[in-house]
Amino acid sequence: MEKYTQLRKLGLFDARVPRYTSYPTAPHFAGGVGSDQVSHWIQAIPSGSEISLYIHVPFCRRLCWFCACRTQGTSNAGPVRAYVDSLMQELATLKSRLADDVRISHLHWGGGTPTLLEPDMIADLAAAIFDVAPLGPNAQFSVEIDPNEIDGARLDALAAAGLNRASLGVQDFDPMIQEVIGRPQSYEITKKAVDGLRARGIKSLNVDLLYGLPHQTKARMADSVQKVLSLDPDRIALFGYAHVPWMARRQTLIPTEALPSPEGRLELFNTARDLFVADGFAEIGIDHFARPEDGLKTAHDAGTMRRNFQGYTEDSSPVLIGLGASSISRYPQGYAQNEPATSKYQLRVRNGELPIAKGHAFTANDKLRGRVIEHLLCDFRVDFNATAAELGANPAATRALAEGLDQVLPGTFDLADGVLTIRDASRPLARIIARYFDAYEMNAEGHSQAV
C-alpha cells in the first residue's frame, strides 16, 4: 500500500501528466507562429529529403464516450466529401512550397474515422498526396481502421492506394464495457476486418487497447488480451484511459464511480503486459509491445526509435507535416498546429493559406530538454554528454539538468559518468521523471523548473 501511496503522491495516475509525444506539449503552443513563418520552414526542407505526412479526418459516425480526440459526428457523406476537397486544396498549397524531389517515409491517416471515406474519396485523396511526393523505398503507409466502418470496397481502395500497415482500435472486447464507453464492436466484426486486410496482402497490424476503463477487471482484461492475441498482431499499443471530462465533455457519460482505483489500473496494465510478454512480445517504452521481427523492435534495439504524435515510431524523418483540422506539424525549427475548427480550417484553405492557428518555435533549450525527455521515454536512459555533443550544448550545463532529481525521486534511477538510467522497477515512473526536465510543466514537488 505504501508503494501506491507514493505513486499517487508523485502524480503517476494523474491524467494531466503529459505523455510527451511532443516537447513542449500542445497546451504550451501560442500564437507567435503563423502561416508566413511555416511557409519558410517548408521551403527550407532540402531537396532529396524524406518527410512524414499525417492526414487528420475528424469525423465519426458515432462519438465514443471515452475519446478525447478532436472529432465530430456525421450521419452522411456530404461533410466528409467537402472536407476531403479541403484536404486536397491544402495538399496543393503544400506542394507549391515544397521541393520537387521530396519523398514520403511515413504516411498515416488518423482521426476520427478515416475509413468513413467512400472508396472514390480514398482514391482521390491518395492521388493528391502522391502528387505532392511519392512514397520512398520501404515507406510505411498506415491507416486507423474502425472495424465497424470498413467494407470490401474501402479495403480494395486502401490496398490499391498502397496501404501496408493497419491500425485497429479495439479498446476492450467485453460487451458490457463497450456499452458503458459507447463503443460497440464485437470480436467477430473485428476479425472480419483483419481477415479482409490480410486477404489483400496487408500483413502488418497494430492494435490499440485501453486499460483503466470502467468495470474493467483483471479477468476481463485477460479475456480481451487473449482475443487480441488470436488476431496475431505484430504491434500493440496499451494506453491508459485518461478521464478528463473537463477537456472532453462526452466523458461525462462515463460512470466515474466505476473507474478502477490507481492500484487497480496498475494491476490491469500488469495483467495485459504479462500476457503479451508470455506470448513473445517485447516491451517497447512505456506502453508499446512488438514482435521481435517488427520494425519498431529493430529501431528500439538500435537506439533509433523516436517519439511523435502517434506515439513510438521507427521513422527518423526530422519533418512531420500534419494536414487537416487541428493537425500538428513538427519541423526542425518548431511546431505548427492547424485551425482546430473544421469550418475555419476550410475557409483558410479555400483562401490559399496554410491554415496555421498557433505553434512554437524551438529554442536551443527546448531542443536539449526535448531530446533528454525523448531518450528517457524511448530508452529509459539518457547519456547527457552524448546528447550535449549531438546538439552542440555545454556538457556541464546538460548534466546539471538532473541536479535535485535525487531529492525529488530518490531510488528511482542510477547516475554515473553522465548517464542517467531509470531502474527497472521504476519504469512506470518514466513520465514523472521526464517531467522533471520539463521547463514548461511542474516538477514532482510542485515547483516550476527554471528555463
C-alpha positions in Angstrom: 0.0 0.0 0.0 2.9 2.4 0.7 4.1 1.9 -2.8 0.8 3.0 -4.3 0.5 6.0 -1.9 3.9 7.1 -3.1 2.9 6.7 -6.8 -0.2 8.8 -6.1 1.8 11.5 -4.5 4.1 11.7 -7.5 1.1 12.0 -9.8 1.6 8.8 -11.7 -2.2 8.3 -12.1 -2.9 12.0 -12.9 -4.3 12.3 -16.4 -2.6 15.7 -16.6 0.9 14.3 -16.5 2.0 14.6 -20.2 2.6 11.6 -22.5 5.4 13.7 -24.1 4.5 13.0 -27.7 5.9 16.5 -28.2 8.1 18.9 -26.2 6.8 21.4 -25.3 3.4 19.8 -25.2 0.5 21.2 -27.2 -1.1 23.2 -24.4 2.0 25.4 -24.4 1.7 26.3 -28.1 0.9 30.0 -28.7 0.0 32.4 -31.5 3.5 33.5 -32.3 3.9 31.0 -35.2 1.9 31.7 -38.3 1.5 30.9 -42.0 4.4 33.0 -43.3 6.8 31.5 -40.8 5.7 28.0 -41.6 6.0 28.7 -45.3 9.7 29.5 -44.7 10.1 26.3 -42.7 8.6 24.2 -45.6 10.7 26.0 -48.2 13.8 25.2 -46.1 13.3 21.4 -46.4 16.3 20.3 -48.5 15.8 18.7 -51.9 16.0 14.9 -51.7 14.7 14.8 -48.2 12.3 12.3 -46.8 9.3 13.6 -44.8 6.4 12.1 -42.9 2.8 13.1 -43.5 -0.2 12.8 -41.1 -3.7 13.2 -42.5 -6.4 14.0 -40.0 -10.0 13.1 -40.7 -12.1 14.4 -37.7 -15.4 12.7 -38.5 -17.0 9.7 -36.8 -20.4 8.0 -37.4 -20.7 7.9 -33.6 -18.8 9.6 -30.9 -17.2 7.2 -28.4 -17.7 8.5 -24.9 -14.1 7.6 -23.8 -12.4 9.5 -26.6 -10.8 12.9 -26.0 -9.7 13.4 -29.7 -10.8 16.3 -31.9 -13.7 14.7 -33.7 -17.3 15.5 -34.8 -20.2 13.3 -35.7 -21.8 13.0 -39.1 -24.6 10.8 -40.4 -23.9 11.3 -44.1 -21.0 11.6 -46.5 -21.6 15.2 -47.5 -19.5 16.9 -44.9 -16.8 14.3 -45.3 -16.6 14.8 -49.1 -16.3 18.6 -48.6 -13.6 18.1 -46.1 -11.6 15.8 -48.4 -11.8 18.6 -51.1 -10.2 20.9 -48.5 -7.5 18.4 -47.7 -6.7 18.2 -51.4 -6.5 22.0 -51.6 -4.2 22.1 -48.5 -2.0 19.5 -50.2 -1.8 21.7 -53.3 -0.7 24.6 -51.2 1.9 22.4 -49.5 3.2 21.3 -52.9 3.7 24.9 -54.0 6.2 25.4 -51.2 7.9 22.0 -51.2 11.0 20.9 -53.2 10.1 18.7 -56.1 12.1 15.7 -55.3 11.0 15.1 -51.7 9.7 11.6 -50.8 7.5 10.3 -48.1 8.9 7.9 -45.5 5.8 7.5 -43.3 2.2 8.3 -44.2 -0.5 8.0 -41.6 -4.3 8.6 -41.8 -5.8 9.2 -38.4 -8.9 10.6 -36.9 -11.7 10.4 -36.1 -12.5 7.6 -38.5 -10.6 7.8 -41.8 -12.5 4.7 -43.0 -15.6 6.8 -43.2 -14.2 8.0 -46.6 -16.0 6.5 -49.6 -13.8 4.4 -52.0 -13.6 7.2 -54.5 -12.6 9.7 -51.8 -9.8 7.3 -50.7 -8.5 7.1 -54.2 -8.7 10.8 -54.8 -7.0 11.7 -51.5 -4.2 9.2 -52.1 -3.6 10.6 -55.6 -3.5 14.1 -54.3 -0.9 13.1 -51.6 1.3 11.3 -54.1 1.1 14.2 -56.4 2.9 16.2 -53.7 5.5 13.5 -53.1 5.8 9.8 -53.8 6.4 7.1 -51.2 10.0 6.4 -50.7 11.6 3.0 -50.6 10.5 0.9 -47.7 7.9 3.6 -46.8 5.1 2.8 -44.4 1.5 3.8 -45.2 -0.8 3.2 -42.3 -4.5 4.0 -41.7 -6.5 3.9 -38.5 -9.4 1.4 -39.2 -12.7 1.2 -37.4 -13.9 -2.4 -38.0 -17.5 -1.1 -37.8 -16.8 1.3 -40.7 -15.0 -0.8 -43.2 -16.1 -2.9 -46.1 -14.7 -4.7 -49.1 -14.8 -1.7 -51.4 -13.0 0.5 -48.9 -10.4 -2.2 -48.3 -9.9 -2.5 -52.0 -9.4 1.2 -52.4 -6.9 1.3 -49.5 -4.9 -1.6 -50.8 -4.8 -0.1 -54.3 -3.5 3.2 -52.7 -0.6 1.3 -51.2 -1.7 0.7 -47.6 0.8 -1.7 -45.9 0.1 -1.2 -42.2 -3.3 -1.2 -40.5 -4.1 0.2 -37.0 -7.2 -1.2 -35.4 -8.8 0.4 -32.3 -10.2 -2.3 -30.0 -10.0 -0.7 -26.5 -11.8 -3.7 -24.9 -13.8 -6.7 -26.2 -16.1 -7.0 -23.2 -19.7 -6.2 -24.4 -20.7 -4.6 -21.1 -17.6 -2.3 -21.0 -18.2 -1.4 -24.7 -21.7 -0.3 -23.8 -20.5 1.8 -21.0 -17.9 3.6 -23.1 -20.2 4.0 -26.2 -18.1 1.7 -28.4 -19.9 -1.5 -29.5 -17.5 -3.6 -31.5 -17.7 -7.4 -31.5 -14.8 -9.7 -31.8 -16.4 -11.2 -34.9 -16.6 -7.9 -36.8 -13.0 -7.1 -35.8 -11.8 -10.4 -37.0 -13.7 -10.0 -40.3 -11.8 -6.7 -40.8 -8.4 -8.4 -40.0 -9.2 -11.2 -42.4 -10.1 -8.7 -45.1 -6.9 -6.8 -44.7 -4.8 -10.0 -44.8 -6.7 -11.3 -47.9 -5.5 -8.1 -49.7 -1.8 -8.7 -48.7 -1.8 -6.2 -45.8 0.1 -8.2 -43.2 1.3 -5.6 -40.7 -1.2 -5.0 -37.9 -1.3 -2.7 -34.9 -4.0 -3.0 -32.2 -4.8 -0.3 -29.6 -6.1 -1.4 -26.2 -7.1 0.7 -23.2 -6.7 -0.1 -19.5 -8.4 1.8 -16.7 -11.9 1.7 -18.2 -15.0 1.5 -16.1 -15.8 -2.0 -14.8 -12.6 -3.5 -16.1 -11.2 -6.3 -14.0 -8.2 -8.5 -14.3 -10.3 -11.3 -15.7 -12.0 -9.1 -18.3 -8.6 -7.6 -19.3 -7.1 -11.1 -19.7 -10.0 -12.2 -21.9 -9.7 -9.1 -24.2 -5.9 -9.7 -24.5 -6.4 -13.3 -25.4 -8.8 -12.3 -28.1 -6.3 -9.7 -29.4 -3.6 -12.3 -29.5 -5.8 -14.6 -31.6 -5.7 -11.9 -34.3 -1.9 -12.2 -34.4 -0.9 -8.5 -34.5 2.7 -7.6 -34.7 2.4 -4.4 -32.5 0.3 -3.4 -29.5 -0.3 0.0 -28.0 -1.6 -0.4 -24.4 -2.8 3.1 -23.4 -4.1 4.2 -20.0 -7.6 5.7 -20.3 -7.3 9.4 -19.3 -10.5 10.6 -17.6 -10.5 14.3 -18.5 -14.2 15.4 -18.6 -13.2 19.0 -18.2 -11.5 18.6 -21.6 -13.7 16.1 -23.4 -17.4 16.8 -22.5 -18.6 13.4 -23.8 -16.6 11.7 -21.0 -19.2 13.0 -18.5 -21.2 10.0 -19.8 -18.6 7.7 -18.3 -19.6 6.5 -14.8 -16.8 7.8 -12.6 -17.7 5.5 -9.7 -17.0 2.5 -12.0 -13.4 3.5 -12.8 -10.7 1.4 -11.3 -8.6 2.7 -8.4 -4.9 3.7 -9.1 -3.9 0.3 -7.7 -6.4 -1.4 -10.0 -5.1 0.5 -13.0 -1.6 -0.8 -12.4 -2.9 -4.3 -11.9 -4.8 -4.1 -15.2 -1.6 -2.9 -17.0 0.5 -5.7 -15.5 -2.1 -8.3 -16.4 -2.0 -7.3 -20.0 1.8 -6.8 -20.1 2.4 -10.3 -18.6 0.2 -11.9 -21.2 1.9 -10.1 -24.1 5.4 -10.9 -22.9 4.4 -14.5 -22.4 3.3 -14.6 -26.0 6.7 -13.4 -27.2 6.2 -9.7 -27.5 9.0 -7.3 -26.4 8.2 -4.4 -24.2 8.8 -1.1 -26.0 8.9 2.1 -24.0 6.1 2.9 -21.6 3.1 1.5 -23.4 4.0 -0.5 -26.6 4.7 -4.1 -27.4 6.2 -5.5 -30.6 7.1 -8.9 -32.1 10.8 -9.5 -32.4 10.7 -9.1 -36.2 8.7 -5.8 -36.1 10.4 -2.6 -37.3 9.7 -0.9 -34.0 11.6 -3.5 -32.1 14.5 -3.2 -34.6 14.6 0.5 -34.1 14.4 0.1 -30.3 17.3 -2.3 -30.2 19.4 0.0 -32.4 18.6 3.1 -30.3 17.0 4.9 -33.2 13.3 4.8 -32.0 11.7 8.2 -31.8 8.5 9.6 -30.3 5.9 11.7 -32.1 2.2 12.4 -32.0 1.4 8.8 -33.0 3.5 7.5 -30.1 6.6 5.5 -30.7 7.9 5.2 -34.3 10.8 3.9 -36.2 10.5 6.9 -38.6 13.7 9.0 -38.4 12.5 11.9 -40.6 13.1 15.3 -39.0 9.9 16.6 -40.6 6.3 15.5 -39.9 3.7 17.6 -41.7 0.1 17.3 -40.4 -2.7 18.1 -42.7 -6.4 18.7 -41.8 -8.2 20.5 -39.0 -6.2 20.5 -35.7 -3.2 18.6 -37.2 0.2 19.3 -35.7 3.4 19.5 -37.8 6.9 19.2 -36.5 9.7 20.9 -38.3 13.4 21.2 -37.2 12.5 24.8 -36.4 9.4 24.2 -34.3 5.7 23.0 -34.1 2.7 24.4 -36.1 -0.9 23.5 -35.4 -3.7 23.9 -37.9 -7.0 25.6 -37.1 -9.0 23.2 -34.8 -12.5 24.2 -36.0 -13.3 22.5 -39.3 -15.2 25.5 -40.7 -12.3 27.9 -40.0 -9.8 25.4 -41.3 -11.7 25.0 -44.6 -12.2 28.8 -45.0 -8.5 29.5 -44.7 -7.6 26.6 -47.1 -10.0 27.9 -49.7 -8.3 31.3 -49.4 -5.0 29.6 -50.4 -3.4 29.9 -46.9 -1.6 27.5 -44.7 -4.3 27.2 -42.0 -1.9 27.7 -39.1 -3.6 28.7 -35.8 -0.6 28.5 -33.4 2.7 26.8 -32.7 6.0 27.1 -31.0 9.5 28.0 -32.4 12.2 26.0 -30.7 14.9 27.5 -28.6 18.2 25.7 -28.0 16.9 24.8 -24.5 13.7 23.3 -26.0 15.8 21.0 -28.3 18.0 19.9 -25.4 15.3 19.2 -22.9 13.1 17.6 -25.5 15.8 15.2 -26.6 16.5 14.3 -22.9 12.8 13.6 -22.4 12.6 11.6 -25.6 15.6 9.4 -24.6 14.0 8.7 -21.2 10.7 7.6 -22.7 12.3 5.6 -25.5 15.3 4.1 -23.8 14.8 4.6 -20.1 18.2 6.2 -20.1 20.0 9.3 -21.3 23.7 10.0 -21.9 23.9 13.7 -21.1 27.4 14.0 -22.6 26.4 12.3 -25.9 23.2 14.4 -26.0 25.1 17.6 -25.5 27.5 16.6 -28.3 24.6 15.8 -30.6 23.0 19.2 -30.1 26.2 21.3 -29.6 25.3 22.1 -26.0 27.5 22.6 -23.0 28.1 19.2 -21.4 28.4 20.5 -17.8 25.1 22.5 -18.2 23.4 19.5 -19.7 24.5 17.2 -16.8 23.3 20.0 -14.4 19.7 19.5 -15.7 19.5 16.4 -13.4 20.5 18.3 -10.3 18.0 17.8 -7.5 16.3 14.8 -9.1 17.7 12.5 -6.4 15.9 14.5 -3.8 12.6 14.5 -5.6 12.6 10.9 -6.8 15.2 9.0 -4.7 15.9 5.4 -5.5 14.3 5.5 -9.0 17.4 5.9 -11.1 21.2 5.5 -11.3 23.5 8.3 -12.4 27.1 7.6 -13.3 29.6 9.1 -15.7 26.9 11.4 -17.1 24.5 8.6 -17.9 21.1 8.5 -16.1 19.4 5.1 -16.2 15.9 4.5 -14.8 15.8 1.4 -12.7 13.7 -1.4 -14.0 11.3 -1.3 -11.1 10.8 2.5 -11.6 10.0 2.4 -15.3 6.3 3.1 -14.5 7.6 6.5 -13.3 9.3 7.4 -16.6 6.8 10.2 -17.4 7.2 11.6 -13.9 11.0 11.5 -14.2 10.7 13.1 -17.7 8.5 15.8 -16.3 11.4 16.9 -14.0 13.2 18.1 -17.1 10.2 19.9 -18.5 10.7 23.7 -18.2 7.1 24.4 -19.0 5.4 22.0 -16.6 5.7 21.5 -12.8 8.1 19.0 -11.4 7.1 16.3 -9.0 7.5 18.5 -5.9 5.2 21.1 -7.5 7.8 23.8 -8.1 8.4 25.3 -11.6 11.5 24.2 -13.3 13.9 27.0 -14.3 14.3 27.5 -18.0 
